């Protein structure tokens, strides 16, 4: 290594066909697919194993994603333990409107908190399939991504020494603030951004859900949502101003607002419990195009972020991972480059479809509270149409469940 090399002061390089940066659902799924095909890879993760297995994240998985995991041998615990959701409920104008999407489509959602999925995936990748993984790495650097011998280096947490890995491909699965996304020169990618101008107070309560399904409260004071996580824990959301301080939302204010915004005739009020998480999410999206740059392929939040409005983020990450993992296997075992050549195009079709639905759903959730009588009126019309028009109901169900035959 020369002094100017990004890997200076390192020892002899290691060799892996694929380096996966990031041990979230996307990275671990890519790793699991590669190991099942006998392809060696190395997963690098800045957090500890305990941290990634406990990090609170989304929990709604669409049926096509579950079946994709199942086909790849990655859904054993999920199929045994996840809850199936077959309906959701809208509450507006003081009334309840149940939307039975299973009856309309034959499909359903699965609720399985992301920490449980990550625990399953890391166990399958590292403990069962023998995949190499390094936790707690620091200062990850990427080099020569446009050449035939790209490399990745990192500081080993035990020795403090810089380790170098030469590879054929790099899978960038390290999220919105990760090094892989940052390594792409601005003139090589177009990043499209959208800011909704609203915030959500995300809450996790040690309390049972007040209904057997997801609740969407479309209220003049702001949106409220209930997402059951388990019989003992419930996720809630409350619309708030962007950048709001969670400290402005003490226990009593939270439960007062949830009771008001989710209130409806004949509905049980939310059961109060200790709030074990409270943070404000500013609603925004971005999409990076393309998603591949030489030997680097981005997946999940490293490539695109969709606000949690439609619960699509983890599903998009899994879709990317299926395509990327299968394409890398085809290239490395069969010398078939077609999957990698079309990777970005094939991912982005679903990405943009889900982004559009998130925008549409945002107006449904938040239009009533916009302070604009015209927007409030059109939002009410849109809500009523869902429950009076079979065509509108079918279109919503298809987008909500992600069941379109082709994106």
C-alpha positions as CSV (number, residue, x, y, z in Angstrom):
1,X,0.0,0.0,0.0
2,X,1.2,3.5,-0.8
3,X,0.9,6.3,1.8
4,X,-1.9,7.8,-0.3
5,X,-4.0,4.7,-0.4
6,X,-7.2,4.7,1.6
7,X,-6.0,1.4,3.0
8,X,-2.6,2.5,4.2
9,X,-1.0,0.9,7.2
10,X,-2.9,-2.4,6.7
11,X,-1.7,-5.9,6.5
12,X,-2.1,-8.5,3.8
13,X,-5.6,-8.4,2.3
14,X,-8.3,-11.0,2.8
15,X,-10.3,-12.3,-0.2
16,X,-14.1,-12.7,-0.4
17,X,-16.2,-12.7,-3.6
18,X,-18.7,-10.3,-1.9
19,X,-18.5,-7.8,0.9
20,X,-21.8,-6.8,2.4
21,X,-21.7,-3.5,4.3
22,X,-24.5,-3.4,6.9
23,X,-26.3,-6.2,8.9
24,X,-29.9,-5.1,8.6
25,X,-32.7,-7.1,6.9
26,X,-31.3,-6.3,3.4
27,X,-27.6,-7.1,4.2
28,X,-28.4,-10.3,6.1
29,X,-30.8,-11.5,3.5
30,X,-28.2,-11.0,0.7
31,X,-25.7,-12.8,2.9
32,X,-28.1,-15.7,3.5
33,X,-28.9,-16.1,-0.2
34,X,-25.1,-16.2,-1.0
35,X,-24.3,-18.7,1.6
36,X,-27.1,-21.0,0.6
37,X,-25.6,-21.1,-2.9
38,X,-22.1,-21.8,-1.5
39,X,-20.8,-18.3,-2.2
40,X,-18.5,-16.9,0.5
41,X,-19.1,-13.3,1.7
42,X,-18.2,-11.1,4.5
43,X,-20.7,-8.9,6.3
44,X,-19.4,-5.8,8.1
45,X,-21.5,-4.1,10.7
46,X,-20.7,-1.1,12.9
47,X,-23.0,-2.1,15.7
48,X,-22.7,-5.1,18.1
49,X,-24.8,-8.2,17.6
50,X,-26.8,-7.4,20.7
51,X,-27.5,-3.9,19.3
52,X,-28.8,-4.9,15.9
53,X,-31.0,-7.7,17.5
54,X,-32.7,-5.1,19.8
55,X,-32.9,-2.0,17.6
56,X,-36.6,-1.1,17.4
57,X,-37.9,-0.8,13.8
58,X,-40.8,-1.7,11.6
59,X,-42.9,-4.8,11.9
60,X,-45.3,-5.1,9.0
61,X,-44.2,-7.5,6.3
62,X,-46.2,-8.1,3.1
63,X,-47.1,-11.6,2.1
64,X,-45.0,-11.6,-1.1
65,X,-42.0,-10.7,1.1
66,X,-42.7,-13.5,3.5
67,X,-43.0,-16.0,0.7
68,X,-39.7,-14.7,-0.7
69,X,-38.0,-15.4,2.6
70,X,-39.7,-18.8,2.8
71,X,-38.4,-19.8,-0.6
72,X,-34.9,-19.0,0.5
73,X,-35.1,-20.8,3.8
74,X,-35.2,-17.7,5.9
75,X,-38.7,-17.6,7.3
76,X,-38.9,-20.6,9.7
77,X,-39.5,-18.6,13.0
78,X,-41.5,-16.0,11.2
79,X,-44.1,-18.4,9.9
80,X,-44.4,-20.0,13.4
81,X,-44.5,-16.8,15.4
82,X,-45.8,-13.9,13.3
83,X,-49.3,-12.6,13.6
84,X,-51.5,-12.5,10.5
85,X,-53.5,-9.3,9.9
86,X,-56.4,-9.5,7.6
87,X,-58.1,-6.1,8.0
88,X,-57.5,-2.5,9.0
89,X,-59.8,0.1,10.4
90,X,-60.2,3.8,9.6
91,X,-61.8,6.1,12.1
92,X,-63.1,9.5,10.9
93,X,-66.1,11.6,11.6
94,X,-66.6,9.8,14.9
95,X,-67.3,6.5,13.2
96,X,-65.5,3.2,12.5
97,X,-64.9,1.8,9.1
98,X,-63.4,-1.7,8.8
99,X,-61.5,-2.5,5.7
100,X,-61.4,-6.4,5.3
101,X,-58.6,-6.6,2.7
102,X,-58.2,-10.4,3.1
103,X,-61.8,-10.8,1.9
104,X,-61.2,-8.6,-1.1
105,X,-57.8,-10.0,-2.2
106,X,-57.1,-13.3,-0.5
107,X,-53.9,-11.7,0.9
108,X,-52.9,-10.5,4.3
109,X,-50.1,-8.8,6.2
110,X,-47.7,-10.4,8.7
111,X,-46.7,-8.5,11.8
112,X,-43.2,-9.6,13.0
113,X,-41.0,-6.9,14.7
114,X,-37.8,-6.2,12.8
115,X,-35.6,-7.1,15.8
116,X,-36.9,-10.6,15.7
117,X,-36.4,-10.9,11.9
118,X,-32.8,-9.6,12.2
119,X,-32.2,-12.1,15.1
120,X,-33.4,-14.9,12.8
121,X,-31.4,-13.7,9.8
122,X,-28.1,-13.2,11.6
123,X,-28.5,-16.7,13.3
124,X,-29.2,-18.3,9.9
125,X,-26.3,-16.5,8.1
126,X,-23.6,-16.8,10.8
127,X,-24.5,-19.7,13.0
128,X,-26.2,-22.1,10.6
129,X,-24.8,-21.3,7.2
130,X,-21.3,-20.3,8.5
131,X,-21.2,-16.8,7.0
132,X,-18.4,-14.5,8.1
133,X,-19.4,-11.4,9.9
134,X,-17.5,-8.7,11.8
135,X,-19.4,-6.6,14.4
136,X,-18.3,-3.3,15.8
137,X,-16.1,-2.3,12.9
138,X,-15.1,1.3,12.4
139,X,-14.0,3.7,9.7
140,X,-15.1,1.5,6.7
141,X,-13.6,2.6,3.4
142,X,-14.4,1.6,-0.2
143,X,-11.8,1.7,-3.0
144,X,-11.6,1.0,-6.7
145,X,-15.3,0.3,-7.2
146,X,-15.1,0.8,-10.9
147,X,-12.2,-1.6,-11.3
148,X,-12.0,-5.4,-11.5
149,X,-10.6,-5.7,-7.9
150,X,-12.6,-3.4,-5.6
151,X,-11.7,-3.5,-1.9
152,X,-13.1,-2.6,1.4
153,X,-11.2,-1.9,4.6
154,X,-12.1,-1.3,8.2
155,X,-10.7,-0.9,11.6
156,X,-10.8,-4.1,13.7
157,X,-12.5,-3.4,17.1
158,X,-10.2,-5.9,18.9
159,X,-6.8,-5.0,17.4
160,X,-7.4,-1.5,16.2
161,X,-5.6,-2.6,13.0
162,X,-6.9,-1.7,9.5
163,X,-8.0,-4.9,7.7
164,X,-8.4,-5.0,3.9
165,X,-10.8,-7.2,2.0
166,X,-10.4,-7.6,-1.8
167,X,-13.6,-8.7,-3.5
168,X,-15.6,-8.8,-6.7
169,X,-18.7,-6.9,-5.6
170,X,-19.8,-4.7,-2.7
171,X,-23.4,-4.7,-1.5
172,X,-24.2,-1.4,0.2
173,X,-26.9,-2.2,2.8
174,X,-25.8,0.2,5.6
175,X,-28.7,2.7,5.6
176,X,-29.3,6.3,4.9
177,X,-26.2,7.5,6.8
178,X,-23.9,4.7,5.8
179,X,-20.5,4.9,4.0
180,X,-21.6,3.1,0.8
181,X,-24.2,5.8,-0.1
182,X,-21.7,8.5,0.8
183,X,-19.1,6.9,-1.4
184,X,-21.1,7.7,-4.6
185,X,-19.9,10.9,-6.3
186,X,-22.7,13.4,-6.5
187,X,-22.3,13.7,-10.3
188,X,-23.0,10.0,-10.7
189,X,-26.4,9.8,-9.0
190,X,-29.7,11.7,-9.1
191,X,-31.2,11.9,-5.7
192,X,-34.9,12.9,-5.7
193,X,-36.2,14.1,-2.4
194,X,-39.6,14.9,-0.9
195,X,-40.5,16.5,2.5
196,X,-44.1,16.1,3.8
197,X,-43.7,19.0,6.2
198,X,-45.1,16.9,9.1
199,X,-43.8,14.9,12.0
200,X,-44.9,11.8,13.7
201,X,-44.4,11.1,17.4
202,X,-43.5,7.4,17.4
203,X,-44.4,5.6,20.6
204,X,-44.0,2.1,21.9
205,X,-46.3,1.3,24.9
206,X,-46.3,-1.6,27.3
207,X,-50.0,-2.0,26.8
208,X,-52.3,-4.4,24.8
209,X,-53.8,-3.0,21.6
210,X,-57.4,-1.8,21.8
211,X,-58.4,-3.5,18.6
212,X,-57.4,-6.7,16.7
213,X,-56.0,-4.7,13.7
214,X,-54.2,-1.6,12.6
215,X,-56.1,1.6,13.3
216,X,-55.9,4.8,11.3
217,X,-57.4,7.9,13.0
218,X,-58.0,10.7,10.5
219,X,-58.8,13.6,12.8
220,X,-58.9,17.4,12.5
221,X,-56.4,17.6,15.3
222,X,-54.0,15.3,13.4
223,X,-53.4,11.7,12.4
224,X,-53.1,8.9,15.0
225,X,-52.2,5.3,14.3
226,X,-52.2,2.0,16.3
227,X,-50.0,-0.8,15.1
228,X,-50.2,-4.0,17.3
229,X,-46.8,-5.5,17.9
230,X,-47.7,-8.3,20.4
231,X,-50.4,-9.0,23.0
232,X,-48.4,-6.9,25.4
233,X,-46.8,-4.2,23.3
234,X,-48.4,-1.6,20.9
235,X,-46.9,0.9,18.5
236,X,-48.7,4.2,18.3
237,X,-48.1,7.3,16.1
238,X,-49.3,10.9,16.7
239,X,-49.0,13.6,14.1
240,X,-47.0,16.5,15.4
241,X,-44.9,19.4,14.1
242,X,-41.6,18.5,12.4
243,X,-38.7,18.7,14.8
244,X,-41.0,18.6,17.8
245,X,-39.3,17.7,21.2
246,X,-40.6,14.4,22.5
247,X,-40.3,16.0,25.9
248,X,-43.3,18.1,25.0
249,X,-45.4,15.0,25.1
250,X,-45.7,13.8,28.7
251,X,-47.6,10.6,29.5
252,X,-51.0,12.3,30.1
253,X,-50.9,14.4,26.9
254,X,-50.0,11.3,24.8
255,X,-52.9,9.3,26.1
256,X,-55.4,12.2,25.9
257,X,-54.5,12.7,22.3
258,X,-54.7,9.1,21.4
259,X,-58.1,8.7,23.0
260,X,-59.4,11.8,21.1
261,X,-57.9,11.0,17.7
262,X,-58.8,7.3,17.7
263,X,-62.1,7.8,19.4
264,X,-65.2,6.5,17.5
265,X,-68.7,5.3,18.4
266,X,-68.6,1.9,20.1
267,X,-64.8,1.7,20.1
268,X,-62.8,0.8,23.2
269,X,-60.3,3.5,24.2
270,X,-56.6,2.7,24.0
271,X,-55.3,0.9,27.1
272,X,-52.8,3.0,28.9
273,X,-49.3,1.6,29.6
274,X,-45.7,2.7,30.2
275,X,-44.2,4.4,27.2
276,X,-40.9,2.6,26.6
277,X,-40.0,4.6,23.4
278,X,-40.8,8.1,22.4
279,X,-39.2,9.9,19.4
280,X,-40.2,12.3,16.6
281,X,-39.9,11.2,13.0
282,X,-39.9,13.9,10.3
283,X,-41.7,12.5,7.3
284,X,-39.5,12.6,4.2
285,X,-38.5,10.4,1.2
286,X,-35.6,10.1,-1.2
287,X,-34.7,7.9,-4.1
288,X,-31.2,7.4,-5.5
289,X,-31.0,6.6,-9.2
290,X,-29.4,4.5,-10.3
291,X,-28.8,2.0,-7.5
292,X,-25.6,0.5,-9.0
293,X,-22.2,2.1,-9.5
294,X,-19.5,-0.1,-11.0
295,X,-19.1,-3.0,-8.6
296,X,-21.2,-1.3,-5.8
297,X,-24.9,-2.2,-5.5
298,X,-27.1,-0.2,-3.1
299,X,-30.0,-1.8,-1.3
300,X,-32.6,-0.7,1.2
301,X,-32.3,2.7,2.9
302,X,-28.8,3.1,1.4
303,X,-30.7,3.6,-1.9
304,X,-34.1,4.9,-1.0
305,X,-36.1,6.0,2.0
306,X,-39.9,5.9,2.2
307,X,-41.6,7.5,5.2
308,X,-43.3,5.0,7.5
309,X,-46.7,6.3,6.3
310,X,-47.4,3.2,4.4
311,X,-45.2,0.7,6.2
312,X,-43.2,-0.1,3.1
313,X,-39.6,0.4,4.1
314,X,-38.6,-3.1,5.2
315,X,-40.6,-4.6,2.4
316,X,-38.6,-2.6,-0.2
317,X,-35.4,-3.6,1.5
318,X,-36.3,-7.2,1.2
319,X,-37.3,-6.8,-2.4
320,X,-33.9,-5.3,-3.2
321,X,-32.1,-8.1,-1.3
322,X,-33.9,-10.8,-3.1
323,X,-33.0,-9.3,-6.5
324,X,-29.4,-8.5,-5.5
325,X,-28.7,-11.8,-3.8
326,X,-30.1,-13.9,-6.6
327,X,-28.3,-11.8,-9.2
328,X,-25.0,-12.1,-7.4
329,X,-25.4,-15.9,-7.2
330,X,-26.1,-16.0,-10.9
331,X,-23.1,-13.9,-11.8
332,X,-20.7,-15.8,-9.5
333,X,-21.8,-19.3,-10.1
334,X,-23.2,-19.2,-13.7
335,X,-21.4,-16.2,-15.1
336,X,-24.9,-14.8,-15.9
337,X,-24.7,-11.0,-15.7
338,X,-28.3,-10.2,-16.8
339,X,-29.6,-9.9,-13.2
340,X,-27.0,-7.4,-12.1
341,X,-27.4,-5.5,-15.4
342,X,-31.1,-5.0,-14.7
343,X,-30.9,-4.7,-10.9
344,X,-31.4,-1.0,-10.6
345,X,-34.2,-0.8,-13.1
346,X,-36.1,-3.7,-11.6
347,X,-35.8,-2.4,-8.1
348,X,-36.8,1.2,-8.9
349,X,-40.1,0.2,-10.5
350,X,-41.4,-1.0,-7.1
351,X,-39.6,1.8,-5.3
352,X,-41.4,4.5,-7.2
353,X,-44.8,2.7,-7.0
354,X,-44.5,2.5,-3.2
355,X,-43.4,6.2,-3.0
356,X,-46.4,7.2,-5.0
357,X,-48.7,5.3,-2.7
358,X,-47.1,6.8,0.4
359,X,-47.8,10.3,-1.0
360,X,-51.4,9.3,-1.7
361,X,-51.9,7.8,1.7
362,X,-50.4,10.8,3.4
363,X,-53.1,13.0,2.0
364,X,-55.7,10.5,3.3
365,X,-54.1,10.5,6.8
366,X,-53.3,14.2,7.1
367,X,-55.6,16.2,4.8
368,X,-58.3,16.5,7.4
369,X,-55.8,18.3,9.7
370,X,-54.3,20.5,7.1
371,X,-56.2,23.6,8.2
372,X,-57.5,24.0,4.7
373,X,-61.3,23.4,4.3
374,X,-60.9,22.4,0.6
375,X,-58.3,19.8,1.4
376,X,-60.4,18.6,4.3
377,X,-63.4,18.2,2.1
378,X,-61.6,16.3,-0.6
379,X,-60.0,14.0,2.0
380,X,-63.4,13.2,3.4
381,X,-64.6,12.4,-0.1
382,X,-61.6,10.1,-0.7
383,X,-62.2,8.3,2.6
384,X,-65.9,7.8,1.9
385,X,-65.1,6.4,-1.6
386,X,-63.0,3.6,-0.1
387,X,-66.1,2.3,1.6
388,X,-68.7,2.9,-1.2
389,X,-66.8,2.0,-4.4
390,X,-65.6,-1.6,-4.9
391,X,-63.2,-0.3,-7.6
392,X,-61.6,2.2,-5.2
393,X,-61.4,-0.5,-2.5
394,X,-59.7,-2.9,-4.8
395,X,-57.2,-0.4,-6.0
396,X,-56.4,0.6,-2.4
397,X,-56.0,-3.0,-1.3
398,X,-53.6,-3.8,-4.2
399,X,-51.3,-1.0,-3.2
400,X,-51.6,-1.5,0.5
401,X,-50.6,-5.1,0.2
402,X,-48.2,-4.7,-2.7
403,X,-49.9,-7.4,-4.8
404,X,-49.7,-5.8,-8.2
405,X,-48.7,-8.4,-10.8
406,X,-46.0,-6.1,-12.2
407,X,-44.6,-2.8,-10.9
